[in-house]
Each structure stands twice: as structure tokens, then as C-alpha cells.
Amino acid sequence: MQPSLTVKELSKAYPGVRALDHANIDFYPGEVHALLGENGAGKSTLCKLLSGAQTADEGQIIVDGEIYKEFTPESAKKTGISMIYQELNLIEPLTVYENIFLGREAQKGLMLDKKYMVAETNAIFEKMKIRIPPMAEVRTLSIAYKQLVEIAKALSENAKILIMDEPTAPLTENEVDVLFELIRNLKEQGVTLIYISHRIEELFQIAEKVTVMRDGQVIKTLNTKDTNRAELINMMCGREIDDNYYEKVKVSTDEVVLSVRNLTTTKIKDISFDLHKGEVLGLGGLVGAGRTETVRAIFGADALQSGEIMLHGKKMKIRSPKDAINNGIALIPEDRKLQGCHINLNIQDNITLPIIHKLTTFFTIRKREEKEVISKYINTLSIKAPSVKQLLNFLSGGNQQKVVVSKWLAAECEILMLDEPTRGIDIGAKHEIYSLINKLKKEGHSIIVVSSELLELIGVCDRVVVLYEGEKMGEVVDSEMTQQKILDLASGGDCN
């Protein structure tokens, strides 16, 4: 069988980084071909070249036997290639149906045929077995539903080659099942699917082949049925990593650092819990349960309708993120690129941004102190980059996350709230984040972790508060902390 897509000696370099180094891979119709590797391995760069978002320095792209040296986004789509990016590519103020038909709007005479586009959007969602109002503005949707709109947009374009970059990262288990059923249907129709995921267990469910990449190079392509998780992990990391990498440490005390009582906003109702010194407290629940909204309320990003926030027993008035930061509370948000950092600034400026006023005398930055702060956190968190002047846009997801954490550690925040801290990062970077959480616990920091991965909550957290539809359903600790118990509460079950 002839490959539907071949990349031959494809290469791409950025300042100080060789992102892709003479890659050679064949992709066949009716197959899911997974790309696996740590952040910075070259997977996303390869896909950006295939989608026309960037231009290769050398090499060839062959589609159905025809040779191309480069693509534009338009020419890539004409050849049948469509990509769903890890960073969502939607126009937030537009409606769902307007995003799906953007650039190819249906017309009836001189007018746009809104009725047709809405009906077609509904038909796509019906096929996907999900319900999203076509007239809803995209900015009102959660990240999970925005991702589903991206998938619907790609499906509406009848792609022959569909590239998915971390499509399940923000999805619940039920939504993942829906996506996998769609993927199986597309395979039967002869579509070629290129699938990037750091969730290795997914690859054995859905992919026929897997190509392991490391440091911009293709290490090996294998049939999924002929390999196993341990082999893939060792190949992608180039080193041995223990599969049981949570290594939770117990250091929490009876001292209550943070108390929230009857916290209520437009999205959550009567949320109450305590956070102890040196504790990692998890917030569990399905998408839309109110986890993110809870940490945003504590951080002052969402206005309180009622409720109290107390630090060390003292009632606080936190009306804005500035108030939270001044009281030693930090939030590493779910969407780090839009809300957690300045992607077009360098490492140095991102780390010192919250404390620049402390490093300044008469409008002049004390360079020696600034350098000491930056060096401290680059070394402590093992941030990998050619220099402190490297733009965050060119860092891997794991290193971007470390820069965001560094920023708040430099600001000497006592309470760190991490919303999906390992979303979209590889297993090696996850291990480093988990080790960092343990290190912060030992140093006396108190941490709240929001995660959609049940094993992560169980492996990292001392206690998990489970939410359902904006309300607290219960808490689980120690031996009760099982996937079954958390899922039961997360789906509206009781504590008994």
C-alpha cells in the first residue's frame, strides 16, 4: 500500500535549537499513527510543517506521491491535511457555527445561509454524540468544549489526513470515548490520523503504529502491538524512568493556612475546606464541576457573591489577583500560554515580572540581584534553555510550566494553586513537576492541585475535595482515595 503521506529528511531549526533533524516517516491511510516523545522532541514542529504553519529548512513532504518542499495553510488543506492544535485556534467572540464555517461560509444569494450552517453544525455534533449550541459564543465554553469545536471544524472539512496534537488533554473520560469512536469511524473511511499524546495508555487503545522522537530526531517506528509502555518510556526519554513516579511524601501539619467558608460565585455554591501547612489538597471532579472556578475565586479573579477566605485564621478581603498575591497566594492557571505567562517575553522577564519593583532603585534595575534570582530558579527547577533571553514561545510545555512556577516562588508566595499542572507535558517533565511539588511541601508551601487525571490526584495529593456541578460532594483521604470513590462523588454520588 502506498503511503498517503511521507516526510523525507525534513528539518527545522530555531535560534539555538534544532527542533527537527532529518526526520523520515511514512503514514498510511486508515491508520492511527502516534507520535511520542518528551516536550521538545520535535513532534509539534513536524506537525506545524505538515499543516503549513511553518516552513521546513530542508527535506520533502510527499502527499499521494506528489512532492512538496513547503506548504502554506491553504495549500496544506487543499491536499487534504487538517490539524487540531494543542493551542486552540478559535475566534473567541464568534459563535460556534461561525468558527466551524470560518473562511468557507455558506451563502444563499447575496446573504449568508445561517440556517444551513447551523443545521450542518448540529449534524456534526450529532455524529460526535455531544451537545453544544451552535449559536453559543466560543468564549463562553470551557476548554474541553472548545477542543470539541476544533475537532468538529476539522471533521467538517473532510480531511484525508487529520493531525491531532494532544486532543484528549482537556477531555473527561466520557468525552475521550466519544473522540475514540469518531477516530474509529474515520479510520474505516480511509482517513490517515497522526496522533500526538503524552498519555501512553491511549496509544495502545487507538494507534496501530507509534514513532518515538527525541531531541528532534526519529528514534524508531514500531507496531503498537509489538511494544509496551516501559520500552516506549525508555526510548522517548533516553534513560530509565520508574513507571511509579509519584513518590508522595507526608509533611503536612495540623496548622491551617487557608480556610474557605461557603464560597459562592455565579459558578460555585457554598464551597468550604481547609488547607494545612505542607499539604497538597486536590480538587477533583468532571469538566464543569467548578474546580477552576474555585481557585479563581480564591485568587480574586472571579467576584464572590458570598463566603469568607481566611489566612492563618484572619478574615481577608481578596477582591483581585493583586490582593491575593500581596497575601502570598499564587495561581498557576490551566491555560499557561494565555493566562500564566507572557509567551513573547523571555525567561528572565517572565520570572522577575511580579517582583521587578523590589529589584528597582530610582527606575533602575539592580542587575546583579536580578541575575541571582533568575539563576536560583533556573537551577532549582532545572529549566532547560540556551539562555535566560530565550523567548517562552520556543520552550517546551514542561519548561514553560517551570517558568510560571518560578515566577511565583520568586514572589515568595506561601500558597500555590496549580490548575492542571501537567496538562500537555511529557512523562519526564511530569516526573519533574511531581518532584517539585514534593520539594515545595518540604519547604513549607501549601498547595492546591486541580487535575482531570485521577491517578495524578491520588498519587500527588494528601486529600481530595470532590466537586459536582459547582458544589462540594465530599472529601477522600488515604485508603479511601481510589479512582472508584472519586468518580462516584464526581458523578453526583454521596459519601456513603
Stockholm file with secondary structure:
# STOCKHOLM 1.0

chainA/1-496         MQPSLTVKELSKAYPGVRALDHANIDFYPGEVHALLGENGAGKSTLCKLLSGAQTADEGQIIVDGEIYKEFTPESAKKTGISMIYQELNLIEPLTVYENIFLGREAQKGLMLDKKYMVAETNAIFEKMKIRIPPMAEVRTLSIAYKQLVEIAKALSENAKILIMDEPTAPLTENEVDVLFELIRNLKEQGVTLIYISHRIEELFQIAEKVTVMRDGQVIKTLNTKDTNRAELINMMCGREIDDNYYEKVKVSTDEVVLSVRNLTTTKIKDISFDLHKGEVLGLGGLVGAGRTETVRAIFGADALQSGEIMLHGKKMKIRSPKDAINNGIALIPEDRKLQGCHINLNIQDNITLPIIHKLTTFFTIRKREEKEVISKYINTLSIKAPSVKQLLNFLSGGNQQKVVVSKWLAAECEILMLDEPTRGIDIGAKHEIYSLINKLKKEGHSIIVVSSELLELIGVCDRVVVLYEGEKMGEVVDSEMTQQKILDLASGGDCN
#=GR chainA/1-496 SS CCCSEEEEEEEEEETTEEEEEEEEEEECTTCEEEEECCTTSSHHHHHHHHHTSSCCSEEEEEETTEEESCCCHHHHHHTTEEEECSSCCCCTTSBHHHHHTTTSCCEETTEECHHHHHHHHHHHHHHHTCCCCTTSBGGGSCHHHHHHHHHHHHHHTTCSEEEEESTTTTCCHHHHHHHHHHHHHHHHTTCEEEEECSCHHHHHHHCSEEEEEETTEEEEEEEGGGCCHHHHHHHHHSSCCCSCCCCCCCCCCSCEEEEEEEEECSSCCSEEEEEETTCEEEEECCTTSSHHHHHHHHHTSSCCSEEEEEETTEEECCCSHHHHHHTTEEEECSCIIIIISCTTSBHHHHHHGGGGGGGEETTEECHHHHHHHHHHHHHHTTCCCSCTTCBGGGSCHHHHHHHHHHHHHHTTCSEEEEESTTTTCCHHHHHHHHHHHHHHHHTTCEEEEECSCHHHHHHHCSEEEEEETTEEEEEEEGGGCCHHHHHHHHTTCCCC
#=GC SS_cons         CCCSEEEEEEEEEETTEEEEEEEEEEECTTCEEEEECCTTSSHHHHHHHHHTSSCCSEEEEEETTEEESCCCHHHHHHTTEEEECSSCCCCTTSBHHHHHTTTSCCEETTEECHHHHHHHHHHHHHHHTCCCCTTSBGGGSCHHHHHHHHHHHHHHTTCSEEEEESTTTTCCHHHHHHHHHHHHHHHHTTCEEEEECSCHHHHHHHCSEEEEEETTEEEEEEEGGGCCHHHHHHHHHSSCCCSCCCCCCCCCCSCEEEEEEEEECSSCCSEEEEEETTCEEEEECCTTSSHHHHHHHHHTSSCCSEEEEEETTEEECCCSHHHHHHTTEEEECSCIIIIISCTTSBHHHHHHGGGGGGGEETTEECHHHHHHHHHHHHHHTTCCCSCTTCBGGGSCHHHHHHHHHHHHHHTTCSEEEEESTTTTCCHHHHHHHHHHHHHHHHTTCEEEEECSCHHHHHHHCSEEEEEETTEEEEEEEGGGCCHHHHHHHHTTCCCC
//
